[in-house]
Amino acid sequence: MTTNTLQKTGFQHVGSFLRPAELKQARENFKTGQITTDELSATEDAAITDLVRKQVAAGINVVTDGEFRRSYWHLDNFWGFGGVERFNYGEGYVFAHEETRDDSARLSGKLSFNAETHPFIQHFKYLKAVAEAAGVSAKITIPAPSQLYAELVRGNNAEKIAKFYDTDEALYADIKRVYHEEIIALYEAGARTIQLDDCTWGMLVDPNFWETMAGAGFNVNDLKKVYLDLNNGAIENSPIDLIINTHVCRGNYHSDWAATGGYDAVADELFGQENVANYFLEYDSERAGGFEPLAKVSGDKRVVLGLITTKTGELEDKQVIIGRIHEAEQYLPLSRLWLSTQCGFASTEEGNVLTEQQQWAKLKLVKEILDEVWA
């Protein structure tokens, strides 16, 4: 038996799960004023408790809350910081085949963090209690610091920055500070696995994306340095027993995608220099390129191959997936590889276009392959 961190930790899903119908209805009822905050929370609690039970039954022993309390995988976290306001941008993110809702986040003051008011701290405490009762561990997913920066400089959002920060460096310092404070607050709440979900690297590999997202004038090489500094700065001096993972994606909205391109263009910085323990990497389509960049994963860091797609319900061929794992083994030894889905099943509350039955069949396949390949 190999003994890397993930294999000792066990089977874990990237993060989000399809919202059950009763939860979707409760959120809609809350928006229209038909139920109270407490009633919505009670429905969320029940759905999360049931989700943990289902994850345990599927063999998952590092569970998430499915992001059931969020509308978006990233924006809900940003809105929890002081100095950030929620507003309607006027257009959504432009994916390959459709446009998302138009919520966004921009500065309304200097950035701050308060563990008493940021909702993710209490959210995690509830998950941890449920997980402990079920005899498993809990992890929380949060968007990477670089993802907050990307939102703040998105199009017209950037105009707000100069009102509160005289220099870029001052903004960078505050992003790193509030994220580090959040990480420490989560640790004090009992988190020992925190995952930084990060589309920024996945977007940089597409030469056309940033012009669509933020307009012309961004230098890709400069952005790589900024992203690396923000992410590493936020996790610097974290507790030694805290595992920091990252998940890199090219967009996951209603089964659609936003960017295309292999990891080659960002491998030196992302794989060679980002100070995380494990990379959960999208590898479910040709858009992700080949495995060659994995040779640049430095030190003893490990890679979770996202070979099982969450974008469709069609089940992959087990032997094809096993064959691809062995292809990746040409660049990293099997002891530094692991398997998961390429992303969550519902990065936003809309969810991807598949059924809950298909969702669990995907995870059953992942478990079967883990047991066969790493037995």
N, C-alpha and C positions, 0 to 999 in steps of 0.2 A: 504494500500500500504506500503510495506517495504521500507526502506530509506537508504540502504547502498550506498557506493560511486558509484559502478557500476550502480546500478539501477537509481540513480539520474542522472548519466552521460548518461545512455541510452545504446543502442545497439551498440556494436563495434565488428569488426572482428579482428582476431588475427593479420593479417598484409598483406601478399602477395596475389596477384590475378594472374590468368592466363594472360600472355602477349597476347594482340591481335596480329593477323597475321601481320598487317601493322607495328607494333612496332618491331616484330621479324625480319621482312624484312629490316627495317631501320638499325637495329643493325648489321645485316649481311652486308649491303651495306657500313656501316661505316668501318667495319673491312677490307673490300676489297678496301677502298679508293674511293668508288663511290659517297659518300656524305660527307659533311663537318661536323665538330662538331656542328656548329650552326644549320644545317639542321637536324641532329639527335636530338638535344635539342628541336627543334620546333615540331618534331614528338612526342617526349616524353611529352612535354607540352600538346599537343592536346589529347594524350591518357589518361593522368592523369586527365585532365579536364572532359573528358567523363566518366572516372571511378568514379570520385566524384559524378557526376550526377546520375550514376547508383546506387551508394551506398545510396545516399539520397532517391532515388525512392524505394529502398529495406527497408527503415526504419532505416538505419544506421545513427547515428548522431554523431559519433566520427570516422572520416574517416581517411584512410591512402592513400598514393600514390601508393599502391599496390606493392611497391618496384620496380617500372617500370624502374628506372634508374640504377638498379643494375644487376650484373650477378649472384652474390651470396648474400644470406641473411647476411653473416658475413664478408667475406673476403674484400668486397669493403670498409667497415668501417676501417678495419685494414690498408689497403693500403693508407688511408687518413692521417694516423699519420706519422710524421717525424720519421726517424729511422727504418722504416719498408719497406722492398722491396717485390715486387711481383715477383714470379718466378715459374717455373714448377718443381714440386717435383719429378716427375718420375713415380708416381702412385697416384691414387685418393684415396678417402676414400672408404673403402671396406664395402659396405652395404650387406644386406642379399642375394640379388640376382644379384646385378650389382655393378660396380665400377664407381665412379664419374669422372669428369674431374680432372686433376692433378694440378690445380693452388694451390698455397699456399702463406704463408707470413712468413718471417723470419726477424730477426734483421739485419739492415745495419748500425746502430749507436744507440745512446741513444734515447729513446722515447721522442717525443715532440708533441705538438698540436698547430695548428694555425687555428683560425676561418676563416681566409681569404682564406686558401688553402684547408681546409678539405671540400669535396664536399657536405657532408650531411647538412651543415648549409644552404647553398643556396637552396638545394633541399627542405628543410623544409619550407623555406620562401615562395617558390612558392606554395607548398601545402596549407599553412596557408591562403594565399591570396585567393586561389580558394575556400577553405572551408568557409571562412568568407563570400564570395560572395554568397555562397549557403545556408548560415544561419546555419552552423554546425561547430563543433569543429574538430581539427586535432590532430592526435597523430603520433609520429615517433617511429619506431622500430629500435633498434640497438643491436648488439650482446653484451652479458654480458662481463664484464672485465675478468671473469674466462675463457671465450671462447678464448680471445686473448692469455692468458697464455697457454691454452691447445694447441694452434697452434704453439706458440713459442717453446714449449718443445716437439713437435711432432717429433719423430725419429731424423733424422740428423739435423733438425732445431735447436735442443738444443745446438749443437756445437758452434753456433754463439753467444750464450749468454755470455760466458766467455770472449769474445773479447771486450765487452762493459760494463759488470757489474762484479764487484769483488765478490758480494754476492747475494744470492737469495733475501734477504731483500731489497736490493737496486732496483732490478728489480720490486719487488712487489710495492714498493713505487712509482716508475715511472708509472706503469700501473694504479694505483689508481689515481695518479695526472692527467695524460692525459685524463682519462675518466671523472674525475670530471670537468676538464676544458671544455670538450666537452658537458657535461650535462649543465653547466652554459651557454655556448654559445648557445645551443639550447633553453634554457629558455629565454635568452635575445632576441632570434629570435621569441619568442612568444609561445614556447612549454609549455604546462601545463600537458601533459600526455606523458611520455616516457616509453617505454617498453623494458626491457632487455631480449632478446631472448637467451635461455641458454640450450644447449644440454649437458653441462658438467655433470649436476646432472643425466640426463637421461642416460648417458653413464656409470656413476659409479655404477648404479644398476645392470649392466651386468658384472659378474665376468670375462668374456672372452674378453670384448671389449678393455680394456686399453692395454692388451698385444698385441692386433692386431694394435691398434692406435699408441702407443708410445713405445712399447717394454716392456720387463719385468723390474722389479725393482721399480715400483711405488707402494707406500703404500696408499691404499684407504683412511684410516683414516687421514693420513697426507694431502691428496688432499682435503678432505672435509673441513679441517681447512683453507687451502690456498684459496679455492674457496669462502668460507664465508668471509674471511678477505678482499679479493679483491673486492667482490661485495659490501659489507657493507662500505668498506673504500672509494669506489668511490662515493657512494651516500650520505655519511655523510655530514652534514651541507648544504644539498640542500635547496632551498627555501621552505617555509612552504606550499605554495599553489601549489607545483609541485607534481603530482601523479606519483609515480614510480611503474610500474607493472613488473612482470616477466612472461615469458612463458617457460615452460619446455617441452622438446620434446626428443624423442628417435631416431631422424633422419627422414628426409622427403625429399626424392630425387626421382623424376620421379615415384612417388607412392611406392617407396621402403622404408624400414626401416633399422636401423643399430643395435639397441640394444633391449634387452628385460629384464623385471624385474619390480617388484612393487616399490613403493616409500618408503617402510619400511626401507631400508638400509640408506636412506638419510633424513628421516623425521625429526629427532631431529634438525639437522642443517638447512636444507632448510626451513621447515615449522615453526620450533620453534625459529630460530635465524636470518634468513635473513630479513632485514628491508625494505620490500616492502609492498605496500598496498594491492595488489591483485595478485593471482597466476592463470595464465591460464595454465591448466594442461591437458596433453594428457590422455584421458580415453576412446578411441574408440575401444580398443581391449583387449583381455586377457593379452597381453604383459605388460599392465600398472598395473596389479594387482588389488587389491580391494580398497575400500574406507576407510578402517580402519585407514591408516596413517593420514587421514584428522583430526582426533582427536587431532593431535599435532600442528595444525595451531594455533599459539599463538595470544594473544591479541584480537583485533577486525579485524584482517586481513581476507580477503575474498577469496573465491575460485571460479573460473570460470571453470565449468566442460566441458572439450572438448570431448563430447559424440558423436558428429557428425563428421564422418571421411571426410577428404579431399582427401583420397588416392584412392577412387573409386567414380563413379558416381551414384551408386545404392543408392536410397533414403531410409533412415531409417524409421522404423515404429514409428509413433509419440507416441503411447501408451507405447511402449517398452522404449523409451527415458524418458518419464515422470516417468515410474516405476523406472528407474535407478536414477533419481534425488531424488526420495523419499528414495531410499536405502542410498544415500549419506547423506540424512537428519538425519540418525541415528547418524552421527558423527559431523555434523555442522548444525545449524539451517538454515532453508530456507532463512532467512534474510541475511545470510552470503554466500549464494550460488548464482550462475548465470550460464548461458549456452553460449557456443560458439562451433565452430568447434575445432577439436583437434590441428590443425596447419593451416598455410596458404595453399593456393592452388598452390603456385609456389615458394618454398624456393630458388630455382635457376631458371634461365630464361627458362630452359627446360620445367618446369611445370609438374604437375601431370597428370595422364592419365585419364582425363575426359574432357567434353566439357564445354564451357562457359555457356551454358544453364543449364547444371547439376550443375555447380558452384552456379549460382543464385538460383536454386531450393533448394540447401542445405541451403542457407542463409534465404530463405523464410520460410523453416521449422523451423530454429532456432527462427525466429521472431514469428512465430505462437505459439511455445511452450513457449517462454518468456511471451507473452501476456496471455496465458492460465494459466500457473502455478503461475506467480507473479502478476496476475491482482488484 
